[in-house]
Amino acid sequence: MSRTLRSARDTFVAAMKRDSTGTELSRLVAVLDALIKWSVARPQKLVFQDDSAPGVLAFQCVDSKEVCWSVRTTRGDAPKLEIYPPNGRSLSAETRAKVVETLNAHTRQVLTENDRLRIGFGALKNANALASVTALLGEILTGTGTAARATAVTS
């Protein structure tokens, strides 16, 4: 079922309201809106994924149609941002280490080598953390086209 970005955002905010209120909710919504704004500002690279599951808001890479990042809410927990490797491939060991290091620098829940690349909105309420993570997403996106072309040529 196809959804609009606005309806997906509204559904996501409604889900956040189950566990957050007042100032905390406003801060979490600000994180969501910043991620959306950042992604919408890159129409050549990212597009809203209109067929993701209810309660999930995701953007995918234009070229590969693979999810770049998604956010989801779970009952009793703050929403989380998850970063996906480009083109469904694994990140290089060096890039993955940089992603884990960046995420760990801004959260108390330390990721280990094999964990999914997730960070809670609570950590992203900090402007520096949000800026670091969006810069990291930008670096991954920049590498996506090059990595995809290199893989296609060598395959």
VEXDREN-2710 file (C-alpha; in Angstrom, 1 decimal):
% VEXDREN-2710
k/r/px/py/pz
1/MET/0.0/0.0/0.0
2/SER/1.4/3.3/-1.1
3/ARG/1.6/6.2/1.5
4/THR/2.6/9.8/1.3
5/LEU/5.6/11.1/3.3
6/ARG/3.1/13.3/5.2
7/SER/0.9/10.4/6.2
8/ALA/3.8/8.3/7.2
9/ARG/5.2/11.1/9.3
10/ASP/1.8/11.6/11.0
11/THR/1.5/7.9/11.7
12/PHE/5.0/7.8/13.1
13/VAL/4.4/10.9/15.4
14/ALA/1.2/9.3/16.6
15/ALA/3.1/6.2/17.5
16/MET/5.7/8.3/19.4
17/LYS/2.9/9.9/21.4
18/ARG/2.1/6.5/23.0
19/ASP/5.3/6.8/25.1
20/SER/6.4/10.4/24.9
21/THR/4.7/13.7/25.8
22/GLY/5.4/17.4/26.1
23/THR/8.9/18.7/25.6
24/GLU/10.3/15.2/25.1
25/LEU/7.9/14.5/22.3
26/SER/8.7/17.9/20.7
27/ARG/12.4/17.0/20.7
28/LEU/11.8/13.6/19.2
29/VAL/9.6/15.1/16.5
30/ALA/12.4/17.6/15.8
31/VAL/14.8/14.7/15.2
32/LEU/12.4/13.1/12.8
33/ASP/11.7/16.3/10.9
34/ALA/15.5/17.0/10.7
35/LEU/16.1/13.5/9.2
36/ILE/13.2/14.0/6.7
37/LYS/14.4/17.5/5.8
38/TRP/18.0/16.3/5.3
39/SER/16.8/13.4/3.0
40/VAL/14.3/15.5/1.0
41/ALA/17.1/17.9/0.3
42/ARG/18.8/15.2/-1.7
43/PRO/16.3/14.1/-4.3
44/GLN/19.0/12.9/-6.7
45/LYS/20.2/10.4/-4.0
46/LEU/17.2/9.6/-1.8
47/VAL/13.5/9.1/-2.1
48/PHE/10.8/8.3/0.4
49/GLN/10.0/4.6/0.5
50/ASP/6.2/4.7/0.3
51/ASP/5.6/1.0/0.8
52/SER/7.4/0.4/4.1
53/ALA/5.6/-1.3/7.0
54/PRO/3.3/0.8/9.2
55/GLY/5.2/2.4/12.0
56/VAL/8.3/2.5/9.9
57/LEU/9.5/5.5/7.9
58/ALA/12.3/4.9/5.4
59/PHE/14.2/6.5/2.6
60/GLN/15.8/4.5/-0.1
61/CYS/18.6/5.2/-2.6
62/VAL/17.3/6.4/-5.9
63/ASP/19.7/4.3/-8.0
64/SER/19.5/1.0/-6.2
65/LYS/16.0/1.2/-4.6
66/GLU/17.6/-0.2/-1.4
67/VAL/16.8/1.3/1.9
68/CYS/19.4/3.8/3.1
69/TRP/17.9/4.5/6.5
70/SER/14.8/3.8/8.4
71/VAL/13.2/4.8/11.7
72/ARG/10.8/2.8/13.8
73/THR/9.1/3.0/17.0
74/THR/8.7/0.2/19.5
75/ARG/6.4/0.2/22.5
76/GLY/8.1/1.5/25.6
77/ASP/11.3/2.7/23.8
78/ALA/12.3/5.8/22.0
79/PRO/12.4/5.6/18.2
80/LYS/15.6/4.4/16.6
81/LEU/17.4/5.3/13.4
82/GLU/18.9/2.4/11.5
83/ILE/21.5/2.9/8.8
84/TYR/21.7/0.3/6.0
85/PRO/24.7/-0.6/3.9
86/PRO/24.4/0.7/0.3
87/ASN/23.1/-1.6/-2.4
88/GLY/22.4/-4.4/0.1
89/ARG/26.1/-5.1/0.4
90/SER/28.3/-5.1/3.4
91/LEU/30.2/-2.0/4.3
92/SER/34.0/-2.3/4.1
93/ALA/35.5/-3.1/7.5
94/GLU/37.0/0.4/7.6
95/THR/33.6/2.1/6.8
96/ARG/31.7/-0.1/9.2
97/ALA/34.2/0.7/12.0
98/LYS/33.8/4.4/11.3
99/VAL/30.0/4.1/11.4
100/VAL/30.1/2.1/14.7
101/GLU/32.6/4.6/16.2
102/THR/30.4/7.6/15.2
103/LEU/27.3/6.1/16.6
104/ASN/29.0/4.9/19.8
105/ALA/30.4/8.4/20.3
106/HIS/26.9/9.7/20.8
107/THR/25.1/7.0/22.7
108/ARG/25.3/5.0/25.9
109/GLN/24.2/1.8/24.2
110/VAL/27.5/0.7/22.7
111/LEU/27.4/-1.2/19.4
112/THR/29.7/-4.1/18.9
113/GLU/31.2/-5.3/15.6
114/ASN/28.2/-7.4/14.5
115/ASP/25.3/-5.2/15.8
116/ARG/22.8/-3.6/13.5
117/LEU/23.7/0.1/12.9
118/ARG/21.1/1.8/15.1
119/ILE/21.0/4.8/17.3
120/GLY/18.1/6.1/19.4
121/PHE/16.4/9.4/18.9
122/GLY/17.3/10.2/22.5
123/ALA/20.9/10.5/21.5
124/LEU/20.0/12.3/18.3
125/LYS/18.3/15.1/20.3
126/ASN/21.8/16.5/20.7
127/ALA/22.5/18.8/17.7
128/ASN/26.1/17.6/17.4
129/ALA/25.1/13.9/17.4
130/LEU/22.5/14.6/14.7
131/ALA/25.0/16.6/12.6
132/SER/27.6/13.8/12.9
133/VAL/25.1/11.1/11.9
134/THR/23.7/13.0/9.0
135/ALA/27.2/13.8/7.8
136/LEU/28.0/10.1/8.1
137/LEU/24.9/9.3/6.0
138/GLY/26.1/11.7/3.5
139/GLU/29.5/10.0/3.3
140/ILE/27.8/6.6/2.9
141/LEU/25.6/8.0/0.1
142/THR/28.6/9.6/-1.7
143/GLY/30.3/6.2/-1.6
144/THR/27.2/4.4/-2.8
145/GLY/27.4/5.3/-6.5
146/THR/31.1/4.7/-6.7
147/ALA/30.9/1.4/-4.8
148/ALA/28.0/0.2/-6.9
149/ARG/29.7/1.0/-10.2
150/ALA/33.0/-0.7/-9.0
151/THR/31.1/-3.8/-8.0
152/ALA/29.1/-3.9/-11.2
153/VAL/32.3/-3.6/-13.3
154/THR/34.2/-6.3/-11.4
155/SER/31.3/-8.7/-11.2
END
